[in-house]
Amino acid sequence: MKNKILIVGGQGYIGQVLLPFFADKKYLVTSLDNLIYNQKKKKLDKKLKSNLVDLDFRKRNLIFNLIKNNDIIIFLAGLVGDPITKKYPVLSKKINRFGIINFIKILKKFNEKHFIFISTCSNYGIIKKNLKANENHKLFPLSRYANDKVQIEKYIQKNLFKTKNFSTILRFATAFGYSERMRYDLTVNEFVKTLFFKKKLEVYDQDTFRPYCHVKDFANIILKVIKSKKSKVNNQIFNCGDNRHNYSKLSIAKKISKYFKNPKIEYRDLPSQDRRNYQVNFNKLNKILNYKCKFNLDFGIKEIIYYLKKNKDHKNKKLGNYKVNILK
Ligand SMILES: NC(=O)c1ccc[n+]([C@@H]2O[C@H](COP(=O)([O-])OP(=O)(O)OC[C@H]3O[C@@H](n4cnc5c(N)ncnc54)[C@H](O)[C@@H]3O)[C@@H](O)[C@H]2O)c1
């Protein structure tokens, strides 16, 4: 049985949800992460089998053995999001482009490993109104972040899809929901936090659409991918999210505002620098992997409110991808 999982970026927002999820399911999980945000490390119950390795995935000589000793590699690590990659352009290129390519070069030597690369629906950029992008839709990355993801996808398609390697690309929708490594720089999480602390919420680009997905659904989807027959998932790209969860920012703000008394919301007409506007089609996930998301926006909103009530100190904390502590 393939039961050893290496989670690269295991101490990130999504990683800290995946670690206990797979450990609870009796996988032996290893997290590889350099804690680039100085984030608090998630430790697992001693009863669960896990290794937590504080390491930069660019340390080539050390990652060889980590790859060798695992069956499945879930790759999440990198500088994530448009603002942080814009803020650190040189570092971003070193990690998100060259670092990942070098990692894949090492991984390529082990064609029995299942490599699951986490990409993003941001790759679609802008698409026509009333159209939902499926996996074959033209990619139109608008940021450094998405552009590097597209380049890595191409590299994987050229170097792993056409060989004996076993790999899958998952394009995630924008995440929301609770993680111990919280990111309040993500739309839903940010809107809930702002209104919870009675601050004014400024909404830009209210009519732009994007798909959203709860972090727990991502965990379920990866489990499905791991458990599927190789013929179903090898050399495949899947959009990960739900057709019902394509939302405009306006509809998200309205939904969230219902949970608060007298919410202060200002809709700004000024266009922001984020031009993304796309809706995504998730039929392939539904049909091939037989998966439909279980957690909707209301579930996520209530969950974050519950969590904020217990963590009022988050009011003045900048939790998210704002400042790195490693510059090389
Ligand atoms: N969060 C979302 O909305 C979203 C949406 C689509 C796709 N994704 C993808 O999911 C993945 C995880 O996103 P996230 O929200 O958990 O981001 P995150 O920033 O919380 O996690 C990234 C992790 O990578 C680690 N890391 C960065 N550089 C590293 C290096 N050189 N070596 C080792 N570790 C390193 C960081 O310390 C961090 O723990 C990313 O690949 C992202 O592109 C996320």
The ligand as an ORCA input file, in Angstrom:
! r2SCAN-3c Opt
* xyz 0 1
  N      -4.868     29.491     -0.622
  C      -5.487     29.601     -1.793
  O      -6.507     30.291     -1.954
  C      -4.955     28.844     -2.975
  C      -5.703     28.878     -4.177
  C      -5.200     28.211     -5.280
  C      -4.018     27.500     -5.186
  N      -3.331     27.483     -4.010
  C      -2.059     26.768     -3.950
  O      -2.029     25.961     -2.799
  C      -0.705     25.923     -2.285
  C      -0.711     26.253     -0.791
  O      -1.286     27.535     -0.582
  P      -1.441     28.126      0.884
  O      -2.606     29.035      0.860
  O      -1.398     27.024      1.879
  O      -0.131     29.033      0.972
  P       0.852     29.307      2.199
  O       1.655     30.478      1.830
  O       0.073     29.350      3.456
  O       1.766     28.004      2.207
  C       2.952     27.885      1.482
  C       3.977     27.200      2.376
  O       5.178     27.019      1.621
  C       6.270     27.242      2.501
  N       7.438     27.573      1.697
  C       7.642     28.671      0.925
  N       8.842     28.592      0.325
  C       9.392     27.414      0.723
  C      10.643     26.775      0.444
  N      11.532     27.330     -0.387
  N      10.900     25.571      1.018
  C      10.002     24.995      1.856
  N       8.800     25.560      2.145
  C       8.520     26.757      1.586
  C       5.804     28.368      3.411
  O       6.538     28.423      4.618
  C       4.340     28.012      3.611
  O       4.187     27.205      4.764
  C       0.127     26.860     -3.132
  O       0.841     26.132     -4.080
  C      -0.904     27.732     -3.813
  O      -0.460     28.210     -5.042
  C      -3.775     28.147     -2.910
*
